[in-house]
Amino acid sequence: MMQSSSLVVVPETYKVEPYDWMTPVYPALLAVEQRLQTAPPEQHEWLGAATAHLLASGGKRIRPAVSLLAAGIFEVDFERAVHLAAGVEMLHTATLVHDDLIDGANMRRGAPTLNAVSGADAAILVGDYLFARAANLVAQTDHVGVMDEFAKTLMVILNGEVVQRFNRWQVDRQAYQQRIYAKTAALFVLAAQAPALLGNASESARQSMVDYGQAIGLAFQIVDDVLDYVGDPAKIGKPAGGDLRQGLITLPLIRYIEMHPNDPEVGILLAKRDGNHPLVAALIEKVRHSSAIQAALDEARGWVEQAQHALECLPLSIYTQALSELTVTIVERAM
C-alpha cells in the first residue's frame, strides 16, 4: 500500500484544494506535483515556462487522484504509482492545449490560453511536447501493458477530436456518448485501470476499474456540458453556450430537442449550421430555463450510480470509499 514520503515538499505553484476524498493520497499528490514540475535537463526554458503556466492554471488534479486511489487499492509501489499519476495528468494537460487551439479558445479557467498568448505554432509544439513527456512518465512504470493502454487511450482521444471536427451539428445520442467517451471518459478509464495492471489484479477487478472510470468520466463530461449552459461564465472561464456556438450538440440540447421536437428555431439552426446565427443566443436561453437541464443531470446521476456499483465488487477500504465519495462531488458541481 502506498506510503507518504517525508521528502515531499509542497511546490509554491501547487494550488489544489485538499478535498476530503483526496485525503488518503494527498501526500502522494504532492509527489506527483513535484514530478510534473521537474523538467528534463535539456528542456528549453521557454518550454519550461509554458509548462509551468499550464500546470499552475487551477486544475483540480482529479485524474491523478483517481489513479493514486486505485493504486492504493492494488498496493502499487509508491514510485510507480506517482509516475503513472503524473503521466495521466500530463496527458490531460496536453489535450487541453490542443483543445484550446482547435476550438480557437482565448480563455481557460479565467486565464489566457497558450494559443492566445503565443500563437498556434507554439501551442502545437507545446502540446506535442507534453504528449511526449506524458509517455515518458508512464514508461517509467516499466510495464508494457500500461504503456499499451496509454497508447490506445491517446489514439482514442485524438480520433475523438477528428470525429468531433467532422461531425458538428449532429443530433445523435449514441454519437454524443462516443464523443464524450473519447473526450473525457477514456482518460478516466486509463487512470482507474492502469493501477490494476501494475498491481497484477484479477481480470474481474480490472474490469471493475474500467467500468468505474467510464462511468465517472461520462458523468463528469455531462455535468461539464450542463455547466456550459447554466454555469457562471466567470467560474467556468468561457461564455455560456460556447459548445453550441461551435456546432457541438451536447446532452442538454439533445434532451431539449426530445422534449420540444417541433421547436422551429432548432430546425432553422440545424439547417443553417451557423454558430453566429442570431437564434443561437435565444436557443441557449431556452435550454437554460428548461427541464432539459435537470434531465441531463439525472442522466449524470445514473452514471454516478453505475460507478458506485462497480466499486461494490472490490474489497472495502479507505481507497474505495474515497473513490465512491468522489462520484458524489461530480454532480454537485452543477448544484
C-alpha positions in Angstrom: 0.0 0.0 0.0 1.3 3.5 -0.8 3.2 5.3 1.9 3.7 9.0 2.3 7.2 10.4 1.8 8.9 12.7 4.3 10.9 14.1 1.4 7.8 15.6 -0.3 7.9 19.4 -0.4 4.8 21.4 -1.5 5.7 23.4 -4.6 4.7 27.1 -4.4 2.6 26.7 -7.6 0.5 23.8 -6.1 -3.0 25.2 -5.7 -5.1 22.1 -5.4 -7.7 22.2 -2.7 -7.4 19.1 -0.5 -10.9 17.7 -0.9 -11.9 15.2 1.8 -11.9 12.3 -0.6 -8.3 13.1 -1.6 -7.1 12.7 2.0 -5.8 9.1 1.7 -3.4 10.1 -1.2 -2.8 13.8 -0.6 0.9 13.2 0.2 1.3 11.2 -3.0 -0.4 14.0 -4.9 2.3 16.4 -3.7 4.9 14.0 -5.0 3.0 13.9 -8.3 3.1 17.7 -8.4 6.9 17.6 -7.9 7.3 15.2 -10.7 5.3 17.3 -13.0 7.3 20.4 -12.2 10.6 18.6 -12.6 11.9 19.5 -16.1 14.2 17.3 -18.1 17.7 18.8 -18.1 17.7 19.5 -21.9 14.3 21.3 -21.8 14.3 24.8 -23.4 13.5 27.5 -20.8 10.5 28.7 -22.9 9.0 25.2 -22.8 9.6 25.1 -19.1 7.8 28.4 -18.6 4.9 27.4 -20.8 4.5 24.0 -19.0 4.7 25.6 -15.5 2.0 28.1 -16.6 -0.3 25.3 -17.8 0.2 23.2 -14.7 -0.5 26.1 -12.4 -3.7 27.2 -14.1 -6.0 25.8 -11.5 -6.7 22.2 -12.4 -8.2 20.0 -9.7 -5.9 17.0 -10.3 -8.9 14.7 -10.2 -7.5 12.2 -12.7 -4.1 11.7 -10.9 -6.0 11.4 -7.6 -8.2 8.6 -9.1 -5.0 6.9 -10.3 -3.4 7.1 -6.9 -6.5 5.9 -5.1 -6.7 2.9 -7.5 -3.0 2.3 -6.8 -3.8 2.2 -3.1 -6.4 -0.5 -3.7 -4.0 -2.7 -5.6 -0.9 -1.9 -3.4 1.2 -0.5 -6.2 4.7 0.6 -5.4 4.8 4.3 -4.5 7.2 5.5 -7.2 5.4 3.6 -10.0 2.1 5.0 -8.8 3.4 8.5 -8.8 5.0 8.2 -12.3 1.7 6.8 -13.6 -0.4 9.6 -12.0 1.9 12.3 -13.2 1.7 10.8 -16.8 -2.1 10.8 -16.6 -2.1 14.5 -15.6 0.5 15.4 -18.2 -1.6 13.7 -20.9 -4.7 15.6 -19.7 -2.8 18.9 -19.9 -1.6 18.2 -23.4 -5.1 17.5 -24.6 -6.3 20.9 -23.2 -3.6 22.7 -25.1 -4.8 21.1 -28.4 -8.5 21.5 -27.5 -8.0 25.3 -27.0 -6.2 25.6 -30.3 -8.8 23.6 -32.2 -11.6 25.5 -30.6 -9.9 28.9 -31.1 -10.4 29.5 -27.3 -8.8 32.6 -25.9 -9.5 31.9 -22.2 -9.5 28.8 -20.0 -10.2 28.9 -16.2 -10.2 32.7 -16.4 -6.6 32.9 -17.9 -5.4 33.4 -21.5 -4.8 30.2 -23.4 -1.4 29.4 -24.7 -2.5 29.8 -28.3 -3.9 33.3 -27.5 -0.6 34.4 -25.9 2.0 32.6 -28.1 0.2 31.7 -31.3 -0.9 28.5 -32.9 2.6 27.2 -33.9 3.8 27.5 -30.3 0.7 25.8 -28.9 1.1 22.8 -31.3 4.8 22.4 -30.3 4.0 22.6 -26.6 1.0 20.2 -26.9 3.2 17.7 -28.8 6.0 18.0 -26.2 3.6 17.4 -23.3 2.3 14.2 -25.0 5.9 13.1 -25.2 6.5 13.9 -21.6 3.4 12.0 -20.6 4.6 9.0 -22.4 8.0 9.2 -20.8 6.5 9.4 -17.3 4.2 6.4 -17.9 7.1 4.5 -19.4 8.9 4.8 -16.0 6.3 2.4 -14.6 8.3 -0.2 -16.6 5.1 -2.1 -17.5 4.4 -3.0 -21.2 0.7 -3.5 -20.5 0.3 0.0 -19.0 2.3 1.6 -21.9 -0.1 -0.3 -24.3 -3.1 1.1 -22.6 -1.6 4.6 -22.6 -1.0 4.4 -26.4 -4.6 3.1 -27.0 -6.0 5.9 -24.9 -4.1 8.5 -26.8 -5.4 7.1 -30.1 -9.0 7.2 -28.8 -8.6 10.8 -27.6 -7.1 12.0 -30.9 -9.5 10.0 -33.0 -12.3 11.6 -31.0 -11.0 15.0 -31.8 -11.1 14.2 -35.5 -14.7 12.8 -35.2 -15.8 15.9 -33.4 -14.2 18.1 -36.1 -16.2 16.4 -38.9 -19.5 15.8 -37.1 -20.6 19.1 -35.9 -24.3 20.0 -35.7 -25.2 16.3 -35.2 -28.1 15.4 -33.0 -27.4 11.8 -32.1 -27.3 10.3 -28.6 -25.1 7.4 -29.5 -22.6 9.7 -31.3 -22.7 12.1 -28.4 -21.8 9.3 -25.9 -19.0 8.1 -28.1 -17.7 11.6 -28.4 -17.6 12.3 -24.7 -16.1 8.9 -24.0 -13.2 9.9 -26.3 -13.0 13.4 -24.9 -13.1 12.6 -21.2 -14.0 9.1 -20.1 -11.1 7.3 -21.9 -8.6 9.1 -19.7 -10.5 8.3 -16.5 -10.5 4.6 -17.6 -6.7 4.8 -18.0 -6.3 6.4 -14.6 -8.5 3.8 -13.0 -7.5 0.6 -14.7 -3.7 1.0 -15.2 -3.0 0.6 -11.4 -4.9 -2.7 -11.6 -2.4 -3.8 -14.2 0.5 -2.6 -12.1 -0.9 -4.5 -9.1 -1.4 -7.7 -11.0 -5.1 -7.6 -10.2 -7.6 -10.2 -11.3 -9.5 -9.7 -14.6 -12.7 -9.0 -12.7 -11.1 -6.4 -10.5 -9.6 -4.7 -13.6 -12.9 -4.7 -15.3 -14.5 -3.1 -12.2 -12.0 -0.3 -12.5 -12.7 0.1 -16.3 -16.4 0.3 -15.5 -15.8 2.8 -12.8 -13.6 5.0 -14.9 -16.0 5.0 -17.8 -19.0 5.8 -15.6 -17.4 8.7 -13.7 -15.8 10.1 -17.0 -19.2 10.2 -18.7 -20.9 11.7 -15.7 -18.1 14.3 -15.4 -18.5 15.4 -19.1 -22.3 15.5 -18.9 -22.0 17.9 -16.0 -19.4 20.0 -17.8 -21.9 20.1 -20.7 -24.7 21.3 -18.4 -22.4 23.9 -16.9 -21.7 25.2 -20.4 -25.4 26.3 -20.4 -26.0 27.2 -16.7 -22.6 27.8 -15.2 -21.2 31.2 -14.2 -19.0 32.3 -17.1 -16.6 33.9 -14.6 -16.1 30.5 -12.9 -16.1 28.2 -15.9 -13.8 30.6 -17.9 -15.9 30.9 -21.0 -19.3 32.4 -22.2 -22.5 30.4 -21.8 -23.4 28.2 -24.7 -19.9 28.0 -26.1 -20.4 24.4 -27.3 -23.4 25.3 -29.4 -21.7 28.2 -30.9 -19.1 25.8 -32.2 -21.7 23.4 -33.5 -21.4 20.8 -30.7 -24.7 19.3 -29.8 -24.5 18.2 -26.2 -26.9 16.4 -23.9 -28.8 19.4 -22.5 -29.8 20.4 -26.1 -30.4 16.8 -27.1 -32.9 16.5 -24.1 -34.4 19.8 -25.1 -35.0 18.6 -28.6 -36.5 15.4 -27.4 -38.9 17.4 -25.2 -39.6 20.0 -27.9 -39.4 18.2 -31.2 -41.3 20.9 -33.1 -39.3 23.9 -32.0 -38.8 25.8 -35.3 -35.7 27.6 -34.1 -33.9 24.3 -33.6 -34.8 23.3 -37.2 -33.5 26.6 -38.6 -30.2 26.4 -36.7 -29.6 22.7 -37.7 -30.2 23.7 -41.3 -28.1 26.9 -41.2 -25.2 25.2 -39.2 -24.1 28.7 -38.2 -22.8 29.3 -34.6 -23.1 33.0 -35.1 -26.7 33.0 -36.1 -28.9 35.4 -34.0 -31.1 32.4 -33.0 -28.2 30.7 -31.1 -28.5 33.1 -28.1 -32.2 32.6 -27.9 -31.9 28.8 -28.0 -29.3 28.8 -25.3 -31.7 30.7 -23.1 -34.5 28.3 -23.8 -32.3 25.3 -22.8 -31.0 27.1 -19.7 -34.5 27.6 -18.4 -36.0 24.3 -19.4 -36.4 20.9 -17.7 -33.7 19.6 -20.1 -31.1 20.7 -17.7 -32.4 18.6 -14.8 -33.0 15.7 -17.2 -29.3 15.8 -18.2 -28.2 16.0 -14.6 -30.4 12.9 -13.8 -28.5 11.0 -16.5 -25.2 12.0 -15.0 -26.5 10.7 -11.6 -27.3 7.5 -13.3 -23.7 7.1 -14.4 -22.6 8.0 -10.8 -24.7 5.1 -9.6 -23.1 2.8 -12.1 -19.6 3.9 -10.9 -20.6 3.2 -7.3 -21.9 -0.2 -8.3 -18.6 -1.0 -10.0 -16.8 -0.4 -6.7 -19.0 -2.9 -4.8 -17.1 -5.7 -6.5 -13.9 -4.6 -4.7 -12.9 -5.1 -1.0 -13.9 -2.1 1.1 -11.1 0.2 2.0 -10.3 3.8 2.6 -9.4 4.0 -1.1 -12.7 2.5 -2.5 -14.6 4.7 0.0 -12.8 7.8 -1.3 -13.5 6.8 -4.9 -17.1 6.5 -4.0 -17.2 9.9 -2.3 -15.6 11.4 -5.4 -18.6 10.3 -7.6 -21.0 12.4 -5.5 -19.0 15.6 -6.0 -19.1 15.2 -9.7 -22.8 16.1 -10.0 -22.7 18.6 -7.0 -20.5 20.9 -9.2 -23.7 21.9 -11.1 -25.8 22.5 -8.0 
